Amino acid sequence: MESASQDINLNSPNKGLLADAMTDVPVDNAARGAAPEGLTLAEEEELRAELAKVEEEIGTLRQVLAAKERHCGELKRKLGLTPLDGLKQNLSKSWHDVQVSNAYKKTQETLSQAGQKTSAALSNVGSVISRKLGDMRNSATFKSFEDRVGTIKSRVVGSRENSTDGLHSPSGAGDKPPQDNAPF
């Protein structure tokens, strides 16, 4: 590359290739310390040069990425796209991806079957309870209980109607007899 201010074209067939300008970067031998085991001094210098080259490429790519992100932001701003629009689009795509996944389909199918079985079981339980309550209501014990409650009720209601102590309903409805709203 000729100049540090030269534009980087990522569509170029030579992208990612930098000149070997970093091979002559001086390395302080005192800071370097001893060469790692199994490496000659020449191999170590070659690796350090390659490391410096890769680090420079990473820096360049970061600069290019930042420029591309700024350009992308400008384009979105000109098109009137907001970050919320991008978030909505990402969420929609993610939800769609989840829905078409095999795991989601299997889970949905399993839950659907479980729901159908649960519904059928609850329906059966409801039928059994209803039948048992009907059987209980037709039993002699319930009939006897019902008759006793009816007798007690008629005595209480009858005593109110025949009462002479002047008790009135709290609503101020006058002398109307109380309405029978009991479920029995």
Backbone as a printed PyTorch tensor [residue, N CA C, xyz], in Angstrom:
tensor([[[  0.8440,  -1.1640,   0.0000],
         [  0.0000,   0.0000,   0.0000],
         [  0.8870,   1.2240,   0.0000]],

        [[  0.5320,   2.1530,  -0.8050],
         [  1.3740,   3.3090,  -0.9900],
         [  1.2570,   4.3240,   0.1360]],

        [[  0.0230,   4.5760,   0.5680],
         [ -0.1910,   5.6630,   1.5050],
         [ -1.1100,   5.1940,   2.6210]],

        [[ -0.9130,   5.7400,   3.7990],
         [ -1.7550,   5.3710,   4.9370],
         [ -3.1490,   5.9580,   4.7790]],

        [[ -3.2830,   7.0470,   4.0060],
         [ -4.5900,   7.6750,   3.8270],
         [ -5.3450,   7.0950,   2.6340]],

        [[ -4.7710,   6.1150,   1.9750],
         [ -5.4080,   5.5080,   0.8040],
         [ -6.6750,   4.7710,   1.2280]],

        [[ -7.7650,   4.9080,   0.4410],
         [ -9.0170,   4.2110,   0.7460],
         [ -8.8190,   2.7140,   0.6000]],

        [[ -9.4960,   1.9820,   1.4200],
         [ -9.4090,   0.5300,   1.3710],
         [-10.6360,   0.0230,   0.6370]],

        [[-10.4220,  -0.7070,  -0.4130],
         [-11.5260,  -1.2500,  -1.2010],
         [-11.6370,  -2.7310,  -0.8730]],

        [[-12.7320,  -3.1060,  -0.1560],
         [-12.9080,  -4.4980,   0.2330],
         [-13.3410,  -5.3630,  -0.9350]],

        [[-13.7040,  -4.7700,  -2.0430],
         [-14.0830,  -5.5420,  -3.2230],
         [-12.8780,  -5.8360,  -4.1150]],

        [[-11.7250,  -5.3490,  -3.7330],
         [-10.5160,  -5.5430,  -4.5110],
         [-10.0790,  -7.0030,  -4.4420]],

        [[ -9.5200,  -7.5410,  -5.5320],
         [ -9.0190,  -8.9200,  -5.4730],
         [ -7.8150,  -9.0560,  -4.5510]],

        [[ -7.1930,  -7.9420,  -4.1680],
         [ -6.0240,  -7.9770,  -3.2880],
         [ -6.3850,  -7.6730,  -1.8370]],

        [[ -7.6800,  -7.7630,  -1.4830],
         [ -8.0750,  -7.4030,  -0.1210],
         [ -7.4090,  -8.3290,   0.8850]],

        [[ -7.0640,  -7.7580,   2.0150],
         [ -6.4340,  -8.5200,   3.0800],
         [ -4.9490,  -8.7080,   2.8820]],

        [[ -4.4130,  -8.2920,   1.7490],
         [ -2.9810,  -8.4430,   1.4940],
         [ -2.3110,  -7.1050,   1.7180]],

        [[ -1.3950,  -7.0610,   2.6550],
         [ -0.6650,  -5.8390,   2.9310],
         [  0.7750,  -6.0390,   2.5030]],

        [[  1.4470,  -4.9320,   2.2390],
         [  2.8630,  -4.9970,   1.8660],
         [  3.6610,  -5.5100,   3.0600]],

        [[  4.8060,  -6.0480,   2.7910],
         [  5.6300,  -6.6060,   3.8630],
         [  6.4200,  -5.5070,   4.5620]],

        [[  5.7750,  -4.3880,   4.8160],
         [  6.4450,  -3.2550,   5.4380],
         [  6.7600,  -3.5160,   6.9030]],

        [[  6.0790,  -4.4600,   7.5220],
         [  6.2620,  -4.7000,   8.9430],
         [  7.4020,  -5.6780,   9.2400]],

        [[  8.0030,  -6.2560,   8.2310],
         [  9.0440,  -7.2530,   8.4860],
         [ 10.2970,  -6.6380,   9.0820]],

        [[ 10.4960,  -5.3330,   8.9060],
         [ 11.6950,  -4.7260,   9.4510],
         [ 11.4040,  -3.9130,  10.7080]],

        [[ 10.3390,  -4.2570,  11.4310],
         [ 10.0130,  -3.5650,  12.6730],
         [ 11.0190,  -4.0180,  13.7200]],

        [[ 11.6880,  -3.0660,  14.3450],
         [ 12.6800,  -3.4590,  15.3480],
         [ 11.9900,  -3.9910,  16.6080]],

        [[ 12.5710,  -5.0230,  17.1690],
         [ 12.0490,  -5.6120,  18.3880],
         [ 13.1280,  -5.4870,  19.4410]],

        [[ 12.7640,  -4.9690,  20.5930],
         [ 13.7060,  -4.7700,  21.6750],
         [ 14.0710,  -6.1260,  22.2570]],

        [[ 15.3240,  -6.5320,  22.1310],
         [ 15.7640,  -7.8400,  22.5980],
         [ 15.6640,  -7.9750,  24.1180]],

        [[ 15.8110,  -6.8990,  24.8610],
         [ 15.7470,  -6.9700,  26.3130],
         [ 14.3100,  -7.2640,  26.7550]],

        [[ 13.3360,  -6.6480,  26.0940],
         [ 11.9390,  -6.8640,  26.4430],
         [ 11.4670,  -8.2330,  25.9700]],

        [[ 12.0960,  -8.7200,  24.9400],
         [ 11.6820,  -9.9870,  24.3450],
         [ 12.0030, -11.1550,  25.2470]],

        [[ 13.0990, -11.1290,  25.9290],
         [ 13.4900, -12.2350,  26.7830],
         [ 14.0570, -13.3610,  25.9460]],

        [[ 14.1670, -14.5200,  26.5300],
         [ 14.7330, -15.6790,  25.8380],
         [ 13.7170, -16.2340,  24.8530]],

        [[ 14.2120, -16.8300,  23.7940],
         [ 13.3410, -17.4340,  22.7830],
         [ 12.6400, -18.6430,  23.3880]],

        [[ 11.3580, -18.8240,  23.0630],
         [ 10.6390, -19.9940,  23.5810],
         [ 11.3280, -21.2750,  23.1250]],

        [[ 11.1330, -22.3120,  23.9040],
         [ 11.7720, -23.5800,  23.5910],
         [ 11.3380, -24.0880,  22.2230]],

        [[ 12.2780, -24.6130,  21.4810],
         [ 11.9870, -25.2110,  20.1880],
         [ 11.9940, -24.2100,  19.0490]],

        [[ 12.2040, -22.9240,  19.3240],
         [ 12.2310, -21.9200,  18.2600],
         [ 13.6330, -21.3390,  18.1450]],

        [[ 14.0520, -21.1800,  16.9300],
         [ 15.3280, -20.4950,  16.7150],
         [ 15.0590, -19.0050,  16.7440]],

        [[ 16.0940, -18.2270,  16.8240],
         [ 15.9600, -16.7750,  16.8430],
         [ 15.3190, -16.2850,  15.5560]],

        [[ 15.6470, -16.8610,  14.4520],
         [ 15.0820, -16.4580,  13.1570],
         [ 13.5850, -16.7860,  13.1100]],

        [[ 13.1980, -17.9740,  13.6220],
         [ 11.7800, -18.3500,  13.6260],
         [ 10.9740, -17.4120,  14.5350]],

        [[ 11.5530, -17.0620,  15.6700],
         [ 10.8760, -16.1560,  16.5810],
         [ 10.6630, -14.7930,  15.9290]],

        [[ 11.6970, -14.2770,  15.2630],
         [ 11.5750, -12.9760,  14.5980],
         [ 10.5250, -13.0370,  13.4890]],

        [[ 10.4920, -14.1460,  12.7700],
         [  9.4920, -14.3120,  11.7070],
         [  8.0730, -14.3190,  12.2870]],

        [[  7.8920, -15.0470,  13.4150],
         [  6.5760, -15.0880,  14.0640],
         [  6.1680, -13.7220,  14.5970]],

        [[  7.1270, -12.9900,  15.1720],
         [  6.8150, -11.6540,  15.6770],
         [  6.4420, -10.7220,  14.5320]],

        [[  7.0980, -10.8280,  13.4240],
         [  6.7700,  -9.9960,  12.2590],
         [  5.3640, -10.3360,  11.7530]],

        [[  5.0610, -11.6400,  11.7110],
         [  3.7260, -12.0610,  11.2690],
         [  2.6610, -11.5630,  12.2450]],

        [[  2.9590, -11.6270,  13.5560],
         [  2.0310, -11.1340,  14.5680],
         [  1.7720,  -9.6400,  14.3700]],

        [[  2.8270,  -8.8790,  14.1590],
         [  2.6630,  -7.4370,  13.9490],
         [  1.8240,  -7.1690,  12.7080]],

        [[  2.0410,  -7.9540,  11.6610],
         [  1.2860,  -7.7980,  10.4230],
         [ -0.2030,  -8.0970,  10.6520]],

        [[ -0.4850,  -9.1700,  11.3740],
         [ -1.8760,  -9.5460,  11.6470],
         [ -2.5470,  -8.4860,  12.5190]],

        [[ -1.8330,  -7.9720,  13.5200],
         [ -2.3950,  -6.9220,  14.3600],
         [ -2.7020,  -5.6660,  13.5560]],

        [[ -1.8130,  -5.3290,  12.6240],
         [ -2.0680,  -4.1680,  11.7530],
         [ -3.2940,  -4.4170,  10.8760]],

        [[ -3.4280,  -5.6250,  10.3490],
         [ -4.6040,  -5.9590,   9.5340],
         [ -5.8830,  -5.8490,  10.3630]],

        [[ -5.8150,  -6.3100,  11.6040],
         [ -6.9850,  -6.2260,  12.4930],
         [ -7.3590,  -4.7610,  12.7050]],

        [[ -6.3930,  -3.9090,  12.9550],
         [ -6.6590,  -2.4790,  13.1240],
         [ -7.2870,  -1.8800,  11.8810]],

        [[ -6.7550,  -2.2530,  10.7270],
         [ -7.2960,  -1.7530,   9.4610],
         [ -8.7370,  -2.2170,   9.2690]],

        [[ -8.9800,  -3.4760,   9.5540],
         [-10.3420,  -4.0040,   9.4100],
         [-11.3090,  -3.3170,  10.3800]],

        [[-10.8390,  -2.9920,  11.5640],
         [-11.6930,  -2.2580,  12.5220],
         [-12.0530,  -0.8910,  11.9670]],

        [[-11.0840,  -0.2230,  11.3610],
         [-11.3470,   1.0860,  10.7660],
         [-12.3380,   0.9690,   9.6130]],

        [[-12.1610,  -0.0410,   8.7920],
         [-13.0680,  -0.2510,   7.6640],
         [-14.4720,  -0.5580,   8.1730]],

        [[-14.5540,  -1.4230,   9.1850],
         [-15.8550,  -1.7690,   9.7480],
         [-16.5450,  -0.5350,  10.3270]],

        [[-15.7990,   0.3010,  11.0370],
         [-16.3820,   1.5190,  11.6100],
         [-16.9050,   2.4270,  10.5000]],

        [[-16.1410,   2.5470,   9.4140],
         [-16.5830,   3.3820,   8.2870],
         [-17.8450,   2.7950,   7.6530]],

        [[-17.8870,   1.4850,   7.4910],
         [-19.0640,   0.8280,   6.9070],
         [-20.2820,   1.0110,   7.8220]],

        [[-20.0770,   0.9040,   9.1410],
         [-21.1920,   1.0850,  10.0760],
         [-21.7130,   2.5160,  10.0380]],

        [[-20.8100,   3.4960,   9.9290],
         [-21.2570,   4.8970,   9.8010],
         [-22.0580,   5.0820,   8.5160]],

        [[-21.5710,   4.5220,   7.4290],
         [-22.2630,   4.6300,   6.1420],
         [-23.6350,   3.9490,   6.2140]],

        [[-23.6900,   2.7990,   6.8390],
         [-24.9590,   2.0820,   7.0170],
         [-25.9380,   2.9260,   7.8260]],

        [[-25.4560,   3.5460,   8.8910],
         [-26.2980,   4.4150,   9.7220],
         [-26.8400,   5.5960,   8.9310]],

        [[-25.9800,   6.1950,   8.0920],
         [-26.4260,   7.3200,   7.2580],
         [-27.5040,   6.8800,   6.2810]],

        [[-27.3090,   5.7080,   5.6730],
         [-28.3030,   5.2040,   4.7210],
         [-29.6350,   4.9350,   5.4240]],

        [[-29.5840,   4.3290,   6.5910],
         [-30.8120,   4.0540,   7.3480],
         [-31.5120,   5.3540,   7.7330]],

        [[-30.7210,   6.3600,   8.1400],
         [-31.2960,   7.6480,   8.5160],
         [-31.9840,   8.2880,   7.3120]],

        [[-31.3440,   8.2280,   6.1500],
         [-31.9350,   8.7980,   4.9370],
         [-33.2080,   8.0600,   4.5320]],

        [[-33.2600,   6.7620,   4.7910],
         [-34.4490,   5.9730,   4.4560],
         [-35.5380,   6.0770,   5.5320]],

        [[-35.2140,   6.7280,   6.6530],
         [-36.1960,   6.8840,   7.7190],
         [-36.3370,   5.6550,   8.5910]],

        [[-35.3700,   4.7700,   8.5280],
         [-35.4100,   3.5690,   9.3630],
         [-34.8570,   3.8990,  10.7360]],

        [[-35.5760,   3.4830,  11.7600],
         [-35.1330,   3.7410,  13.1330],
         [-34.5800,   2.4570,  13.7340]],

        [[-33.8500,   2.5890,  14.8200],
         [-33.3600,   1.3720,  15.4890],
         [-34.4980,   0.4600,  15.9240]],

        [[-35.6520,   1.0480,  16.2570],
         [-36.7990,   0.2420,  16.6510],
         [-37.2760,  -0.6240,  15.4870]],

        [[-37.2410,  -0.0620,  14.2660],
         [-37.6180,  -0.8460,  13.0830],
         [-36.6880,  -2.0450,  12.9110]],

        [[-35.4050,  -1.8000,  13.1100],
         [-34.4380,  -2.8960,  13.0100],
         [-34.6720,  -3.9540,  14.0660]],

        [[-34.9860,  -3.5180,  15.2740],
         [-35.2620,  -4.4530,  16.3580],
         [-36.5040,  -5.2800,  16.0470]],

        [[-37.5560,  -4.6170,  15.5570],
         [-38.7840,  -5.3330,  15.1870],
         [-38.4810,  -6.3780,  14.1130]],

        [[-37.7120,  -5.9790,  13.1160],
         [-37.3740,  -6.9010,  12.0290],
         [-36.5620,  -8.0790,  12.5630]],

        [[-35.6010,  -7.8060,  13.4320],
         [-34.7890,  -8.8880,  14.0040],
         [-35.6370,  -9.8390,  14.8330]],

        [[-36.5520,  -9.2800,  15.6330],
         [-37.4170, -10.1300,  16.4520],
         [-38.3450, -10.9720,  15.5830]],

        [[-38.8930, -10.3610,  14.5360],
         [-39.7730, -11.1120,  13.6360],
         [-39.0160, -12.2560,  12.9730]],

        [[-37.8200, -11.9670,  12.5110],
         [-37.0240, -13.0050,  11.8570],
         [-36.6640, -14.1040,  12.8540]],

        [[-36.2790, -13.7040,  14.0550],
         [-35.9270, -14.6980,  15.0700],
         [-37.1250, -15.5690,  15.4180]],

        [[-38.3100, -14.9520,  15.5810],
         [-39.5130, -15.7150,  15.9040],
         [-39.8560, -16.6620,  14.7600]],

        [[-39.7180, -16.1910,  13.5360],
         [-39.9810, -17.0530,  12.3840],
         [-39.0120, -18.2330,  12.3650]],

        [[-37.7360, -17.9600,  12.6400],
         [-36.7370, -19.0270,  12.6760],
         [-37.0710, -20.0570,  13.7460]],

        [[-37.5570, -19.5860,  14.8900],
         [-37.9370, -20.5080,  15.9670],
         [-39.1210, -21.3610,  15.5170]],

        [[-40.1050, -20.7150,  14.8820],
         [-41.3120, -21.4380,  14.4820],
         [-41.0460, -22.5050,  13.4210]],

        [[-40.0660, -22.3040,  12.5780],
         [-39.7940, -23.2970,  11.5390],
         [-38.7810, -24.3490,  11.9980]],

        [[-38.2790, -24.2060,  13.2250],
         [-37.3100, -25.1900,  13.7190],
         [-38.0210, -26.4970,  14.0770]],

        [[-37.3050, -27.5830,  13.9330],
         [-37.8640, -28.9010,  14.2500],
         [-38.2150, -29.0190,  15.7230]],

        [[-37.3990, -28.4410,  16.5870],
         [-37.6590, -28.5200,  18.0250],
         [-38.9900, -27.8450,  18.3630]],

        [[-39.2420, -26.6820,  17.7670],
         [-40.4910, -25.9600,  18.0260],
         [-41.6820, -26.7710,  17.5290]],

        [[-41.5440, -27.3360,  16.3270],
         [-42.6470, -28.1130,  15.7590],
         [-42.9570, -29.3350,  16.6270]],

        [[-41.9150, -30.0210,  17.0830],
         [-42.1240, -31.1930,  17.9360],
         [-42.7540, -30.7900,  19.2640]],

        [[-42.2680, -29.7050,  19.8360],
         [-42.8250, -29.2240,  21.1070],
         [-44.2790, -28.8180,  20.9370]],

        [[-44.5790, -28.1150,  19.8540],
         [-45.9500, -27.6840,  19.5880],
         [-46.8720, -28.8950,  19.4340]],

        [[-46.4080, -29.8940,  18.7130],
         [-47.2030, -31.1020,  18.5030],
         [-47.4420, -31.8280,  19.8300]],

        [[-46.3900, -31.9470,  20.6310],
         [-46.5000, -32.6210,  21.9190],
         [-47.4640, -31.8790,  22.8410]],

        [[-47.3380, -30.5490,  22.9050],
         [-48.2270, -29.7620,  23.7550],
         [-49.6650, -29.8220,  23.2590]],

        [[-49.8450, -29.8710,  21.9630],
         [-51.1970, -29.9800,  21.4060],
         [-51.8310, -31.3060,  21.8250]],

        [[-51.0650, -32.3810,  21.7060],
         [-51.5740, -33.6910,  22.1180],
         [-51.8600, -33.7160,  23.6210]],

        [[-50.9800, -33.1240,  24.3970],
         [-51.1810, -33.0830,  25.8490],
         [-52.4340, -32.2740,  26.1760]],

        [[-52.6550, -31.1760,  25.4700],
         [-53.8450, -30.3640,  25.6880],
         [-55.1130, -31.1190,  25.3540]],

        [[-55.0840, -31.8800,  24.2650],
         [-56.2580, -32.6710,  23.8850],
         [-56.5490, -33.7450,  24.9340]],

        [[-55.5090, -34.4100,  25.4010],
         [-55.6870, -35.4520,  26.4150],
         [-56.1850, -34.8540,  27.7260]],

        [[-55.6330, -33.7010,  28.0960],
         [-56.0720, -33.0390,  29.3240],
         [-57.5240, -32.6120,  29.2080]],

        [[-57.8980, -32.0730,  28.0690],
         [-59.2870, -31.6540,  27.8490],
         [-60.2300, -32.8430,  27.9500]],

        [[-59.8520, -33.9490,  27.3470],
         [-60.6870, -35.1470,  27.4100],
         [-60.7910, -35.6540,  28.8520]],

        [[-59.6780, -35.6320,  29.5700],
         [-59.6880, -36.1020,  30.9560],
         [-60.5670, -35.2030,  31.8210]],

        [[-60.4520, -33.8910,  31.6530],
         [-61.2790, -32.9740,  32.4340],
         [-62.7510, -33.1240,  32.0900]],

        [[-63.0390, -33.3760,  30.8390],
         [-64.4240, -33.6010,  30.4260],
         [-64.9760, -34.8490,  31.1050]],

        [[-64.1630, -35.8920,  31.1290],
         [-64.5830, -37.1330,  31.8000],
         [-64.7880, -36.9050,  33.2960]],

        [[-63.8930, -36.1670,  33.9240],
         [-64.0210, -35.8770,  35.3460],
         [-65.2960, -35.0790,  35.5930]],

        [[-65.5750, -34.1010,  34.7480],
         [-66.7910, -33.3080,  34.8820],
         [-68.0350, -34.1640,  34.7520]],

        [[-68.0180, -35.0950,  33.7970],
         [-69.1680, -35.9910,  33.6230],
         [-69.3710, -36.8720,  34.8550]],

        [[-68.2840, -37.3930,  35.3840],
         [-68.3630, -38.2580,  36.5580],
         [-68.8920, -37.4680,  37.7530]],

        [[-68.3790, -36.2720,  37.9640],
         [-68.8340, -35.4480,  39.0890],
         [-70.3110, -35.1160,  38.9210]],

        [[-70.6960, -34.7400,  37.7310],
         [-72.0970, -34.4080,  37.4740],
         [-72.9960, -35.6140,  37.7500]],

        [[-72.5870, -36.7730,  37.2730],
         [-73.3690, -38.0030,  37.4960],
         [-73.4460, -38.3290,  38.9890]],

        [[-72.3250, -38.1970,  39.7000],
         [-72.3050, -38.5030,  41.1320],
         [-73.1830, -37.5220,  41.9050]],

        [[-73.1570, -36.2410,  41.5320],
         [-74.0200, -35.2680,  42.2060],
         [-75.4910, -35.5790,  41.9350]],

        [[-75.7940, -35.9800,  40.7040],
         [-77.1630, -36.3740,  40.3830],
         [-77.5880, -37.5780,  41.1870]],

        [[-76.7010, -38.5680,  41.2930],
         [-76.9960, -39.7540,  42.0950],
         [-77.1970, -39.3750,  43.5590]],

        [[-76.3560, -38.4730,  44.0430],
         [-76.4440, -38.0650,  45.4370],
         [-77.7580, -37.3090,  45.6800]],

        [[-78.1380, -36.4750,  44.7410],
         [-79.3700, -35.6980,  44.9160],
         [-80.5980, -36.6170,  44.9300]],

        [[-80.5130, -37.7080,  44.2080],
         [-81.6300, -38.6490,  44.1770],
         [-81.6040, -39.6380,  45.3400]],

        [[-80.5860, -39.5710,  46.1780],
         [-80.4880, -40.5180,  47.2900],
         [-81.4760, -40.1520,  48.3920]],

        [[-81.8050, -41.1280,  49.1970],
         [-82.7520, -40.9360,  50.2960],
         [-82.1880, -39.9690,  51.3350]],

        [[-80.8850, -40.0290,  51.5860],
         [-80.2630, -39.1510,  52.5670],
         [-80.3950, -37.6950,  52.1340]],

        [[-80.1210, -37.4210,  50.8780],
         [-80.2150, -36.0490,  50.3810],
         [-81.6620, -35.5660,  50.4100]],

        [[-82.6000, -36.4400,  50.0160],
         [-84.0250, -36.0680,  50.0320],
         [-84.4380, -35.6990,  51.4570]],

        [[-83.9940, -36.4770,  52.4190],
         [-84.3220, -36.2100,  53.8090],
         [-83.7180, -34.8720,  54.2440]],

        [[-82.4620, -34.6400,  53.8710],
         [-81.7880, -33.3860,  54.2040],
         [-82.5080, -32.2070,  53.5490]],

        [[-82.8670, -32.3670,  52.2780],
         [-83.5570, -31.3190,  51.5470],
         [-84.9100, -30.9960,  52.2040]],

        [[-85.6190, -32.0030,  52.6190],
         [-86.9090, -31.7930,  53.2880],
         [-86.7170, -31.0210,  54.6050]],

        [[-85.6810, -31.3830,  55.3470],
         [-85.4370, -30.6990,  56.6220],
         [-85.0680, -29.2420,  56.3970]],

        [[-84.2180, -28.9720,  55.3920],
         [-83.8440, -27.5840,  55.0970],
         [-85.0730, -26.8030,  54.6650]],

        [[-85.9110, -27.4190,  53.8550],
         [-87.1420, -26.7570,  53.4260],
         [-88.0440, -26.4410,  54.6050]],

        [[-88.1450, -27.3580,  55.5330],
         [-88.9800, -27.1520,  56.7230],
         [-88.4320, -26.0110,  57.5600]],

        [[-87.1180, -26.0140,  57.7780],
         [-86.5020, -24.9550,  58.5780],
         [-86.6810, -23.6140,  57.8750]],

        [[-86.5300, -23.6080,  56.5780],
         [-86.6650, -22.3680,  55.8130],
         [-88.0950, -21.8340,  55.9430]],

        [[-89.0640, -22.6990,  55.7900],
         [-90.4490, -22.2330,  55.8680],
         [-90.7710, -21.7150,  57.2640]],

        [[-90.1790, -22.3130,  58.2830],
         [-90.3990, -21.8230,  59.6490],
         [-89.7870, -20.4400,  59.8320]],

        [[-88.5510, -20.2540,  59.3040],
         [-87.8770, -18.9610,  59.4530],
         [-88.6250, -17.8970,  58.6610]],

        [[-88.9580, -18.1740,  57.4170],
         [-89.6640, -17.2080,  56.5810],
         [-91.0570, -16.9570,  57.1400]],

        [[-91.7170, -18.0060,  57.5990],
         [-93.0380, -17.8490,  58.1770],
         [-92.9980, -17.0180,  59.4350]],

        [[-91.9700, -17.1540,  60.2450],
         [-91.8940, -16.3870,  61.4820],
         [-91.6030, -14.9210,  61.1820]],

        [[-90.9370, -14.6270,  60.1140],
         [-90.6940, -13.2350,  59.7340],
         [-92.0020, -12.5690,  59.3260]],

        [[-92.7930, -13.2980,  58.5620],
         [-94.0450, -12.7300,  58.0820],
         [-95.0080, -12.5030,  59.2350]],

        [[-94.9860, -13.3460,  60.2280],
         [-95.9030, -13.2460,  61.3600],
         [-95.3240, -12.4220,  62.4960]],

        [[-94.1400, -11.8670,  62.3030],
         [-93.4430, -11.1390,  63.3560],
         [-94.1760,  -9.8410,  63.6550]],

        [[-94.2460,  -9.4890,  64.9400],
         [-94.9190,  -8.2550,  65.3440],
         [-93.9510,  -7.2800,  65.9680]],

        [[-92.6640,  -7.5900,  65.9660],
         [-91.7080,  -6.6710,  66.5850],
         [-91.2770,  -5.5670,  65.6330]],

        [[-91.8150,  -5.4590,  64.4350],
         [-91.6130,  -4.3330,  63.5200],
         [-90.2480,  -4.2750,  62.8730]],

        [[-89.6300,  -5.3830,  62.6620],
         [-88.3400,  -5.3870,  61.9830],
         [-88.5590,  -5.1250,  60.5030]],

        [[-87.7970,  -4.2210,  59.9780],
         [-87.8950,  -3.8980,  58.5600],
         [-86.5800,  -4.2530,  57.8840]],

        [[-86.6780,  -4.4180,  56.5990],
         [-85.4570,  -4.7310,  55.8530],
         [-84.5650,  -3.5010,  55.8270]],

        [[-83.2610,  -3.6810,  55.7760],
         [-82.3460,  -2.5420,  55.7960],
         [-82.4610,  -1.6890,  54.5340]],

        [[-83.0250,  -2.2070,  53.4820],
         [-83.1110,  -1.4350,  52.2450],
         [-84.2670,  -0.4670,  52.2800]],

        [[-85.1250,  -0.5710,  53.2620],
         [-86.2590,   0.3240,  53.3530],
         [-87.3330,  -0.0140,  52.3540]],

        [[-87.4570,  -1.2700,  51.9690],
         [-88.4110,  -1.6750,  50.9500],
         [-89.8180,  -1.7830,  51.5090]],

        [[-89.9990,  -1.4940,  52.7520],
         [-91.3370,  -1.5450,  53.3250],
         [-91.6450,  -2.9170,  53.8590]],

        [[-92.9160,  -3.3400,  53.7230],
         [-93.3650,  -4.6030,  54.2750],
         [-93.3950,  -5.7130,  53.2340]],

        [[-92.6280,  -5.5880,  52.1960],
         [-92.5970,  -6.6390,  51.1770],
         [-91.9300,  -7.8680,  51.7720]],

        [[-92.4620,  -9.0390,  51.4670],
         [-91.7830, -10.2460,  51.9560],
         [-90.4490, -10.4190,  51.2260]],

        [[-89.4670, -11.0190,  51.8940],
         [-88.1580, -11.2170,  51.2420],
         [-88.2890, -12.1710,  50.0510]],

        [[-87.5140, -11.8890,  49.0300],
         [-87.5490, -12.7410,  47.8430],
         [-86.7620, -14.0140,  48.0840]],

        [[-87.2240, -15.0720,  47.4730],
         [-86.5850, -16.3720,  47.6350],
         [-85.5820, -16.5600,  46.5020]],

        [[-84.2760, -16.3130,  46.7510],
         [-83.2280, -16.4670,  45.7510],
         [-82.3260, -17.6440,  46.0570]],

        [[-82.7570, -18.4980,  46.9590],
         [-81.9180, -19.6310,  47.3570],
         [-81.8390, -20.6330,  46.2050]],

        [[-80.6940, -21.3420,  46.0460],
         [-80.5370, -22.2820,  44.9410],
         [-81.3850, -23.5350,  45.0850]],

        [[-81.9360, -23.8440,  46.2530],
         [-82.7160, -25.0540,  46.4380],
         [-84.1520, -24.8030,  46.1480]]])
